[in-house]
């Protein structure tokens, strides 16, 4: 069974909404949850997730909101914190590791932390049973892919194209996937630009897909009520889950 990983911006538009959305995503068949930590300069993300980040910060997002959501979400769905390195560095990785352990979170996704610089942090996390997700891009060489994925934990995040999230670019991932699979048995998920139209193609050869912008776009639609947003996101998740397993 191919897996669906759902990204949502933590605490947007508020904590209770996030908690209700987590329950709906679980019921829709989502297998893993990425809780995005709002940040002012999300360099790997496109305008949709960037807007949700900025609005969440403007609404007064606090890290405690992330921890509160996680404590409820993690027992229901395998949960990872997705964020940029600055907040982790500012508060200290030891602090986040402690909070993740207490919340039941499985690990971290930090897209702007290069693999070589991530290794000491990955070791710290592994001592507490946590994972630091490894990123692979289709532009990586065979040698670099082998180096990145040989000790990968949690899952491997394959970026579908060079660029930002939410774009509609497309690349042939078959050779990259083959290289990853040759060196690791860790589950491989494809992210960036995955939606109900692209999911079936993107999941080919992989173990699942990561969907973010397609969900967050609905979060930003102020013409919808809270309940309509939740039901629309859940329905989209259900369709994607069905398509990647068709």
C-alpha positions as CSV (number, residue, x, y, z in Angstrom):
1,X,0.0,0.0,0.0
2,X,1.5,3.3,-1.1
3,X,1.5,5.9,1.6
4,X,0.2,9.5,1.7
5,X,2.1,12.1,3.8
6,X,0.2,15.3,4.4
7,X,1.8,18.7,5.2
8,X,-0.2,21.3,7.1
9,X,0.9,24.6,8.6
10,X,0.8,24.1,12.4
11,X,-1.7,26.3,14.1
12,X,-3.1,27.9,11.0
13,X,-5.7,29.4,11.2
14,X,-5.7,28.3,14.9
15,X,-4.8,25.3,17.1
16,X,-8.3,23.8,17.3
17,X,-8.6,23.9,13.6
18,X,-5.3,22.1,13.2
19,X,-6.5,19.4,15.7
20,X,-9.8,18.9,13.8
21,X,-8.0,18.7,10.5
22,X,-5.6,16.1,11.8
23,X,-8.6,13.9,12.8
24,X,-10.1,14.4,9.3
25,X,-6.9,13.6,7.6
26,X,-6.5,10.3,9.5
27,X,-10.0,9.3,8.6
28,X,-9.3,10.1,5.0
29,X,-6.4,7.6,4.9
30,X,-3.4,9.8,5.5
31,X,-0.5,7.7,6.8
32,X,2.0,10.4,8.1
33,X,1.8,14.0,9.1
34,X,4.2,16.9,8.5
35,X,3.5,19.7,10.9
36,X,5.0,22.8,9.3
37,X,6.6,25.2,11.7
38,X,5.8,28.8,10.5
39,X,8.9,30.7,9.5
40,X,9.3,34.2,7.9
41,X,11.6,33.0,5.0
42,X,10.6,29.5,3.9
43,X,13.1,29.3,1.0
44,X,12.1,25.9,-0.4
45,X,8.4,26.7,-0.4
46,X,6.3,28.4,-3.0
47,X,3.9,31.3,-2.5
48,X,1.0,29.2,-1.1
49,X,2.9,27.8,1.9
50,X,4.8,31.0,2.3
51,X,1.5,32.9,2.7
52,X,0.2,30.4,5.3
53,X,3.5,30.8,7.2
54,X,3.3,34.6,7.2
55,X,-0.4,34.6,8.2
56,X,0.3,32.2,11.0
57,X,3.1,34.3,12.4
58,X,0.9,37.4,12.1
59,X,-1.7,35.6,14.1
60,X,0.8,35.2,16.9
61,X,2.0,31.6,16.4
62,X,4.0,30.3,19.4
63,X,6.1,27.1,19.6
64,X,3.9,25.9,22.4
65,X,1.1,25.7,19.8
66,X,3.2,23.2,17.8
67,X,3.8,21.1,20.9
68,X,0.1,21.1,22.0
69,X,-1.0,20.0,18.5
70,X,1.7,17.4,18.4
71,X,0.8,15.8,21.7
72,X,-2.7,15.1,20.4
73,X,-1.7,14.3,16.7
74,X,1.3,12.0,17.3
75,X,-0.6,9.2,19.0
76,X,-3.0,9.2,16.0
77,X,-0.6,9.7,13.0
78,X,3.1,9.3,12.6
79,X,4.1,12.9,13.0
80,X,7.2,14.8,11.9
81,X,8.1,18.5,12.4
82,X,9.0,20.3,9.2
83,X,10.8,23.5,9.6
84,X,13.8,25.6,8.6
85,X,17.0,25.5,10.6
86,X,16.9,29.0,12.1
87,X,14.2,28.2,14.8
88,X,16.0,25.0,15.7
89,X,19.3,26.8,16.0
90,X,17.8,29.7,17.9
91,X,16.1,27.6,20.6
92,X,18.6,24.7,20.5
93,X,18.3,21.3,18.9
94,X,18.4,19.7,22.4
95,X,15.3,21.6,23.3
96,X,13.4,20.4,20.2
97,X,14.6,16.8,20.7
98,X,13.3,16.9,24.2
99,X,9.9,18.3,23.2
100,X,9.6,15.9,20.3
101,X,10.3,12.9,22.6
102,X,7.7,14.2,25.1
103,X,5.1,14.8,22.3
104,X,5.6,11.4,20.6
105,X,6.9,13.0,17.4
106,X,9.0,10.7,15.2
107,X,11.4,13.1,13.7
108,X,12.4,16.2,11.9
109,X,12.4,17.5,8.3
110,X,14.8,20.5,7.8
111,X,15.1,21.3,4.1
112,X,17.7,24.0,4.4
113,X,20.2,21.9,6.4
114,X,22.8,20.3,4.1
115,X,23.4,16.6,4.6
116,X,27.0,17.1,5.8
117,X,26.0,19.7,8.4
118,X,23.0,17.5,9.4
119,X,25.0,14.5,10.4
120,X,25.9,15.5,14.0
121,X,22.2,16.5,14.6
122,X,21.0,13.2,13.1
123,X,23.3,11.3,15.5
124,X,21.8,13.2,18.5
125,X,18.3,12.5,17.3
126,X,18.9,8.8,16.8
127,X,20.1,8.5,20.4
128,X,16.5,9.5,21.4
129,X,14.9,7.2,18.8
130,X,14.1,10.1,16.4
131,X,14.8,10.5,12.7
132,X,16.2,13.3,10.6
133,X,14.7,12.9,7.2
134,X,17.2,12.8,4.3
135,X,16.6,14.8,1.1
136,X,17.5,13.7,-2.4
137,X,17.2,15.8,-5.6
138,X,17.1,14.5,-9.2
139,X,20.2,16.7,-9.8
140,X,22.3,14.7,-7.2
141,X,25.0,12.4,-8.6
142,X,24.9,8.6,-8.1
143,X,27.8,8.9,-5.7
144,X,26.1,11.6,-3.6
145,X,22.8,9.7,-3.6
146,X,24.5,6.6,-2.2
147,X,26.2,8.8,0.4
148,X,23.0,10.5,1.5
149,X,20.7,7.5,1.8
150,X,23.0,4.8,3.2
151,X,22.0,5.6,6.8
152,X,18.6,7.3,6.1
153,X,16.1,7.0,8.9
154,X,12.3,7.6,9.0
155,X,11.8,8.1,5.3
156,X,13.7,9.6,2.3
157,X,12.3,12.8,0.8
158,X,12.8,12.8,-3.0
159,X,12.3,16.3,-4.4
160,X,10.4,15.9,-7.7
161,X,12.2,18.8,-9.4
162,X,14.7,21.6,-8.8
163,X,12.6,24.5,-7.5
164,X,10.0,25.4,-4.9
165,X,6.9,23.6,-3.6
166,X,3.6,24.0,-5.4
167,X,5.1,24.4,-8.9
168,X,4.0,22.3,-11.8
169,X,7.5,21.2,-13.0
170,X,8.1,17.6,-14.0
171,X,11.2,15.5,-14.3
172,X,11.9,11.8,-15.0
173,X,12.6,10.4,-11.6
174,X,13.0,6.7,-12.6
175,X,16.8,6.7,-12.5
176,X,17.0,8.7,-9.3
177,X,14.5,6.3,-7.6
178,X,16.5,3.3,-8.9
179,X,19.7,4.7,-7.4
180,X,18.0,5.3,-4.1
181,X,16.5,1.9,-4.0
182,X,19.9,0.3,-4.8
183,X,21.4,1.8,-1.6
184,X,18.5,1.9,0.9
185,X,15.4,0.1,2.0
186,X,14.1,3.1,3.9
187,X,10.7,4.2,2.5
188,X,11.0,6.7,-0.3
189,X,8.4,9.5,-0.7
190,X,8.2,12.0,-3.5
191,X,7.3,15.6,-2.7
192,X,6.9,19.0,-4.5
193,X,4.0,19.6,-6.9
194,X,2.0,16.5,-5.9
195,X,-1.7,16.9,-6.2
196,X,-4.7,14.8,-7.4
197,X,-3.6,15.3,-11.0
198,X,0.1,14.4,-10.6
199,X,0.1,11.9,-7.7
200,X,-0.3,8.7,-9.8
201,X,2.7,9.7,-12.0
202,X,4.9,10.9,-9.1
203,X,4.4,7.8,-7.0
204,X,5.6,5.4,-9.7
205,X,8.5,3.4,-8.3
206,X,8.2,5.2,-4.9
207,X,6.6,4.2,-1.6
208,X,4.3,7.2,-1.4
209,X,3.9,10.9,-1.9
210,X,4.1,14.1,0.1
211,X,1.3,16.6,-0.4
212,X,1.4,20.2,1.0
213,X,0.5,23.1,-1.3
214,X,-2.6,21.3,-2.6
215,X,-3.9,21.2,1.0
216,X,-2.7,24.6,2.2
217,X,-4.3,26.3,-0.8
218,X,-7.7,25.2,0.6
219,X,-6.6,26.5,4.1
220,X,-6.1,30.0,2.5
221,X,-9.5,30.1,0.9
222,X,-11.4,32.6,3.0
223,X,-14.6,32.0,1.1
224,X,-14.9,28.6,2.8
225,X,-16.0,28.0,6.4
226,X,-13.8,26.1,8.8
227,X,-15.9,22.9,8.3
228,X,-15.8,23.3,4.5
229,X,-12.1,23.7,4.5
230,X,-11.7,20.5,6.6
231,X,-14.1,18.5,4.5
232,X,-12.5,19.7,1.2
233,X,-9.0,18.9,2.4
234,X,-10.1,15.5,3.6
235,X,-11.8,14.7,0.3
236,X,-8.7,15.7,-1.7
237,X,-6.6,13.5,0.6
238,X,-9.0,10.6,0.0
239,X,-8.8,11.0,-3.8
240,X,-5.0,11.2,-3.8
241,X,-4.7,8.1,-1.6
242,X,-7.0,6.2,-4.0
243,X,-5.1,7.4,-7.1
244,X,-1.6,6.4,-5.8
245,X,-3.0,2.9,-5.0
246,X,-5.0,2.4,-8.2
